Amino acid sequence: MEERTFHALMREVCAEMGIKMEDLSFGWILQLSKDGKVRHITGRRFDLNPEATGDIACDKYATYEVLNSQSVPVIKHTMIFNPATRASLIGDDGIGLTVTSEFLKYGCLVVKPNNGCEGNGVSLCHSLKEVEGAIQKLFKSQNSVSICPYYDIRTEYRTFYLDGKVHLIYGKTKPYVTGNGKSTIAELIEELNLPDKSVVQENLKELDLTYVPAVDEKVNISWKHNLSGGATPTILAKGELYDKIEKLAIDAGKAMNINFATIDIIETTDDKLYVLEINSGIGATIFVESVDGGYEIIKDIYRHAIKKLFQ
């Protein structure tokens, strides 16, 4: 589980650095103490980022606005406010005109909660009816949602950004099964040992699990690249692509005035790079469990972050 792995890493790093670590508020707060200094970690958010920056990073549309205002390549987001709770922010034309205009412009939209994570509540919509349905579903629990054009993604990359430098980049391969001509998709999926996450069940609802793929037929389980949904991570080797992604991540980090974050970047099939989102909570459990040497790689990044906390 996320918290168990994260807490284990924190305990090891703190013990090695002579830092006292206490669990407060049922483990939500980690209180770190050394030489009269006290620092805090809440969830997986380190006490390194300005409060306003943390708020921006938690909101996908706000992140888009900040990066776009500084000409950092970022996927487009359009804000849609919930009329039931944010009527004062909606113009006389309502939300329908904006939704219809964006759909007609792109022909396919992604609808997502502004403050969601791990791909939960994110829908790919191929019709205006699907877009409207996805928005109304999110409005049951959200004050606002974002709608985005669909980008044809070759690979999604996660970068670990700390103090102006990128310490790790890995790519995410979407989960898929390969047919044998005999087994159903449901039977093939059983062999994958997918994460026990709600987003996996959400993704499976979009598949015909009784379908029997032909021999060597590849079937994507999801269009999303979330590790929590079954995608697999692969560390990106140094080279030209690494350098381009590194530069974009650094540009985005500086534009956001953020000190410690994971910055997700997409590479489209036409060889363009865009920032997808920025996360101020630094979790890496599935990476640790999936990649040889992943535990020590992430532990070293956390070590640098904690060192920065006490400087």
N, C-alpha and C positions, 0 to 999 in steps of 0.2 A: 504494500500500500504506500501511497505517496508520502504521507506523514512519517511512517515508520522508517522508510529509506532516508528521507531527508533528515530526520532527527538523528539517525545513526551516523550519518556523515557529519552533522554538526557536532555531535559529541566527540567524535574522533578528532576532528580538526581543533576543537577547543582544548581538548586534553593535551594535544601535541603542542599547542601554543600557550599553555598555562593560563587558559581563560576559564573562569567559572561559568557554567551554564545552568540555568534554572528554567523549568517549565512552569509557566503561569497561565492562568485563564484556560485550564483544561488542555494545555499544550498548544493553544493558538499563539501564545507569546513565548518566545525564547528570550530570556534576559541574560546577557553576556556581561561579565564584570572582570576588569583587570586594572590594577594600578589606580584605583579610585575612579575609573571611567566605567560608565554603564551604557550599554547599547542594546537595541531591541530588534528582533525579527518577528514580524507578524505573518502567520501563514508561511509563505515563502518570499515575503517582501522584506528586503534588508533596509536598514536605516541609513541608506546612502543617497536616496533621491529626494529632491525638493517635493514638498507635499503637493503643490499644484501640478508638477510633472507627473507624479503618481496618479493623480486624478485623470489627467489627460490620457495617459497610457491605458487606463481602465476603460476608456470610451473610444470605440473604433472610429466613430465619426469625428470626434475631437482630434484624434491622432491624425486622421486624413487632413483636416483643416490646417493643423499646424505644419505638417510636412509640405502640403501643397502650397501654402503661403510662402514657403522658402524654396520652392522649385525642386524639392526632392521627389523623384519619381515614386508615386504611390498609387495603388489602385483606387479608383474613384468611388466615393461613398456619397449617397444622397440621404439626408435625414427625413424620416417620416414620423411626425408626432402623433401620439394617441389622442384623438379628439375627446375621449372621456376624461383624460387627466391633464392634458396640455393644450386645451382649446385656445388659450390666450396667445399661443405661439403659432397658431395656424391662420393663414390669410383667409380672405373672403372666399377664395375659390376652393377651399377645403384641400384634402390630400389627394383626391381622385385624379385631378388634372396632372399633378406631378408624377404619380404612379403610372398613369397611362402614357404620358410623354416619354418617360424613361424606358418603358417596355417597348414602345414603338421604335424608339431610337436604336435599341440593342437587340431586341427580339428574344432575349433570354436574360433573366435576372437572378441574382443571388440575394435572398432575404435573410438577414441575420440580426440577432439582438445586439445592441451597441456594447453591452458589457458582458457578453457571453465568453465561454472558453471551451476548449476541447471539441469544437465543432457542434456543440449542443444547440439545437434550435435553428441550425443553418439549413436553408432549403434552396435547391436549384429549381427554378421555375421556368417552364417552357411555354406557358400561356398566361394571359392576363388574369384569368380565373385562378390559376395556381398562385400567382403573385398575391392577389387580394386575399386568398384563403390563408396563405402563410403569414401575411401581415396581421390579419385578424386573430389568428391563433396566438401570435406573440403578444398582441395587445391585451390578452387576458392577464399577463404578468409584467408587461413592459410599458414604460412611459413613452418610449421611442424605439424605432428600429432603423436599420440602414438597408438601403437597396443598392446593389452594385452590379455593374455589367459582369457577364461571365467571361473570364479570361481563360484561354486554352493553355493550361499549365503543363509544361514538360516536367518540371521538378520544383518542389517547394523546399527551401533551405531554412534551417534555423541557425542563427548566429548568436554566440554568447559574447555580449559586449560589456566591457568593464573599464571604466576610467579612460575612455578614448581609444581602446584597443579591442580587437576581436581575438578571443582566445580559442574559439572552436567554431567550425562550420560543419553541419552535417545535412545531407539530403534525405528526403522522405519519399519512399516508394509506396504508392497506393496499394492496399491489400487486394489480392486477386486469387482466383483459383484457376487451374488448368484442367479441362475436361478429359475424361478417359473413355467416354462413350457409354458408360454404365451407371455411374453415380450421379445423384442429383446434386444441385448446388448446395443444398443443406448438408448432405453427407460429406461433400468435399470441404465445406467450411469447418466441419467438426475437427478435421485434421490440422487446422491452422492454430488452434489454441489462442483465439482472439482474446484481448483484454476484457475483463468483466466490468465493462463500462456501459452506461446508459446510451451513449452515442452509438455503440455497436448495434444495439437492439433497434435504435432509430434508423440506422442505415439498412439493416436487414429487411425492414418493412417495405423498402423500395424494390426488393428483388422477388422474382418468382422462384422460391426455394425448391419447387418441385421440378424445375427445368433440368434436363440432362444434357450438359454440354458435350459436343462432339470431341473426338480425340484431338488433343492439343489446342482445343478452343479456349482462349483466355477470356475470363469473365471478371471484370472489376467488381469488387464487393461494394465499393463506394467511390464517388468522384472526389471525396475529400482526402487530404493528406495527413490527417491527425494521427499521431502515434497511438492515441487513446482509442482510435477507431480501427487499429490493426495495421497501419502503415509501418514500414520497417526503416530504421535509420542506417545511413552509410556515411562515414566520415569523408568529407571532401578533401582530396589531395591538393597540395599547393600547386598553383599554376595560373594560367590566364583567367579562367573563370573564378577561381578563388579570389584573385586580386580584385576583380570587378565587384564581386559580392561584398568583399571586405570593405572596399571604398564606399559602397552604397550604405552599408550598415553604419560605418563611422559618420558619414554625412547625416544619416537619420538620427543617430544618437546625439550628435552635436546640435542639430536643429531642435530636438526635443529637450535639450538641456538635461538629459538623463545620464546617470552614472553607472547603473548596473541594470541590465535588461537582456532579455532574449528578443532579437529582432528577426521576424520572419520575412523572407524575401522569396518572391516567385520568379522563375525563369519561364517565359512563355515559349510556345513553339515557333515564334518568329524571332527568337533570340533577344528578347527585351527583358529587363529586370525591373521589378517594382517592389516596394515595401508593401507587405500584406498587413502586418500589424506589429505592435510592440507590446511586450509583456513585462510588467515590473515584478511579477512573481516568477522566481527562477526555480522551476521544478525540472527534474530530469530522470525520474524513476525508470521509465520504460527504456530510455537510452542506456542507463546503467545496467539494466537487466538484459539488454539485447546486443550490446557491443562488447567485444573482447577488450578488456582494459578500461571499459567505460567508467567503472567505479573510481579508479584513480584519476582519470581525466577530469571528472566532475568534482571530485574532492579537491583537486588542485585549484580549480576555478573558485570554489567556495573558500579555500585557504586565502587566496588573493583578496577576495571580497572582505573577509573578516579582518585581515591585516589592514585593509583600507579603513574599516570601521574604527580602528583604534589609533590611526595616525593623527 
